[in-house]
Amino acid sequence: MTKFSFTVEWAKGTKKDLQALDKQTQRRVFAAVELLRINPRPSKMKRLVSPEPTFRVRVGDYRIVYQIEDSRLVILVVRIAHRKDVYKNFK
């Protein structure tokens, strides 16, 4: 765990993905993203197989896919979607 707080950046379309969810799920996802600011590598994080170092965390049936830029202390939220849809058309 790091003593620095990371900044969260949202990739194009991820805020729209978040707004499409019901209010309770939005709160849970947003709370999980806020926890990532403090600890971007929680124990339940999984690394995805992709050219860029990309990770995911679970929030119920939803997944938050993100990248960590340690040099800038930035977390880039790449995608938020239901587990059945999150990896479709994922680059």
N, C-alpha and C positions, 0 to 999 in steps of 0.2 A: 504494500500500500504506500502511496506517495503522500508527502505532506503538502504538495502543490495542488491547487484546484485547476482543473482543466476548463477550457471554454468549449461550449457546445455550438457547433455550426450545423445547419440543416441543409442537406442537398436539395436540389430543385425537386419539388413534388412531395417531399416528406411531410411538410406541414399540412399539405392537402390530405395526405394519407391519414395523418393524425386527426384532422377535423372530421373525416368520414366515419370515425369510430364513435360508439356511444359514449356519453359523458363519463360514466364510471371507468370504462376502459381507457379513455383519454387520460384521466387522472392517474391511473395505475402506470401507464406507459410513461407519462411525463415524470412521475416520481422515480421510475427506474432510470430514466435518462439523467435526472438530477443526481442519483447515486453514482452513476458512471463518472460524473464530474469529479467526485472525490476519489473513487477507485475504478479506473477504466478497465481493470482486469480482475473482475470478481471471480470467485472460485467456480461459479456455474457458467462462466463464459466458454464458448466454443469457438475455435478458429475454423474458418471456412476455407475450402480449397479454391483459391482464386489468385490471379496475378498480383493483386494488391493485398497486403495483410489486412484481412477483413474478419470481423468477429460478429458473434450474435449472442444475445441473451433472450431468455424466455420471459414472457409476461403472460401467464395463463396460456391461451391458445394463440397468442400473438408473438411475433418475433421482432426484435430491434436489431437491425444489421448496421454495423458501424465500423469506422476505421479510426485508428489512433495515430496522431502525429505528435510523437514525443518531443521533437525538436521545437515545436511551436506551442506545446501543451493544448492541443485541440483535439476534440472528438467530433468527427464528421458522421452524423446520422445519415446513412445512405438509404435505408428503406424501413418502413414499418408496415407489416401486413400479417394477415392470418397465416397460420402455419402451412395451410394447404396451398397458399398462393405466393408466399414470400420468395421462393426460389425460381418461380416462373419468370422468364425473360430477364433473369439477373445476370449482370455483366460484371 
